[in-house]
Amino acid sequence: MNHYIVLPLLVSLMTGALVILSSGHSIARQRTVSLGGSLLLILVTGFLLFQSVNGPVQVYVMGNWIAPFGIVMVLDRLSAMMIFVTSLLAFLCLVYAIQGTDTRGKNFHALFQFQILGINGAFLTGDLFNLFVCFEIMLLSSYGLVLHGGGGLRTRAGMHYAMLNLIGSSIFLIGVGILYGVLGTLNMADMAVRITSAPAENAALIQAGGLILFGVFALKAALLPLYFWLPDSYGFTSAPVAALFAVMTKVGIYAILRVYTLMFGDHAGVSANLLSPWLLPIALLTLMAGVAGMIASQDLRRTTAFLVIVSVGTLLAVIGTFQAEAIAAAIVYLPHSTFLTAAMFVTADMIGCQRPTAGTRLIPDIPLTRPTLLGLLFLGTAVAIAGLPPLSGFTAKVMMLMAVLPSPGSEWIWFVVLFGGFLSLIALGRAGSVIFWKTLPLADTGLTGSVNDRDGNKLFLHGPVPYIPAFVLLGISPLLVFFGHPISQFAQTMAHQLMAPGPYIEAVLGTDVLTLFLQSTGGL
Amino acid sequence: MEALVCVTVGILIACGVYLILRARTFPVILGLNLIGFGVNIFLFAMGRLHTNLPPIISPGQTQYADPLPQALVLTAIVIGFAMIAFVVVLALRADEELDTDHVDGKPGGPS
């Protein structure tokens, strides 16, 4: 048993508690505690990632209650990568948030830490009900963060977001209940074993439970009929929160990847390959809807919010082929899209701060105060996101397109992904040319020197510090290209770990159960 | 007993769905609450319905009630309660900031 696995959760929980304790003191103390906790989290998750690269699947058994009776935390390569990506992103968002966003409301830092706790918990848990609990921790903090800073638009978007997710949680419980009623367990590895040997008369209930869960994960991941909450809530909330939320949709994608490879994969007997007919077409439609939204939106923040939907569609279309090669390529694309979307949210916010009347809306305004720096940031991020060489968007997309080639429906993926990339390029190009080139002369607006943003706060972008997180986020992109070979090898082994759940089941339940599992699946 | 529980869950969820489709925050919150009740009863019933059976191992017993769904329902009730409390506060704040209790923030209009 590896005790370090529970450490990422403890670090966030303790940091959040410490922040609450220091809430009566100056904001400086809260910032120090919060930043320190996030930095520690990066070290811990980096260590766990290093362990998982070289080691087998590892398990933390809560309170030493042996699975399937107790709750387990499982660290395999996928969850290790996801918690590392989350903590790195969270630290960079926090560095941007302490430039002033965190003073616009109460308890920003505590909510932020609990948000990370929920996200990392969802990635680490090996138990379906615990996944529900972690989703709720994540959602409850995200409701607070969406509303942070106040304002009518945020309140309205937050209300839709909260109510939709409450309905989603109820549906999650129905799915969990059905699966528990049929299988008698909620430990995911144990469920996988029992599904393989489930009798045919239970197939309908198991499949219904599995697909109800897919509905919930699709709501979290923002798939086609269920994405309408996203553009508003991501578009209107404060920038560091939106940047952190770039990883929230990935929680839904992670859950889809985990549940439908472990429990409903090739080996699942009567319920095998449950999601295969659904995921690919839905994801392609999501991609098209996201691109259409990007083209139609009149605001850079909304354009960026639709970018999240585009990346979800791309990822799930490739994952939807359920081939190891394709999943490996999608795993390379996942951190790229997370970091670059976050970079775009932060860049858009800095642009908005320097345009006193237009904000991030795509209408002409006075020239930006730092056009070169912001122009470079915007150009780099747009190039990477649209998938042009030499940045990581290009290499990741090439890998994905090559990997889906043998699968049925690959021509559709090629067409939609490439055409979608072209249209995103047009949308981003249009946004960039309006913001950077189509400017009004300063004299016409009657504005001088010091300007305030729409919330009435003094513009804070005078020092170099606010630009650092965005440049670091963008700088990750060439690193993903430069270390492309080890990263793609890591993704390959991860994909094979996902497609062959034997080691996962052995780590959680022991060798005896694995033997049973292999017997009932014919050695898959 | 099964039929009674089924009908109860069905009525609760049907009423909840009807109320959620209203355009004002108060009925929507009531609807969320009713759906929560329905789901909790459903989850509880997934441990099979028994009467007068102990959930804890005791001498002379051959049949037991499943304790796990009871624990799950307890967790779900607590979480659901917190969520409803939050949404009530959110709805009050929306009413204050947007000057309407319409879920889309539109003034007036049919409920």
Interface residues (C-beta under 8 A of the other chain):
Chain A: F129 V133 E136 L140 Y143 L147 G150 G151 G152 T155 R156 G158 M159 H160 A162 M163 L166 I167 S169 S170 L173 I174 V176 G177 I178 Y180 G181 L186
Chain B: I20 T25 V28 L32 I35 G36 V39 N40 F42 L43 A45 M46 G47 R48 L68 P69 L72 T75 A76 I79 G80 A82 M83 I84 F86 V87 L90 A91 R93 A94 E97 L98 V103 D104 G105
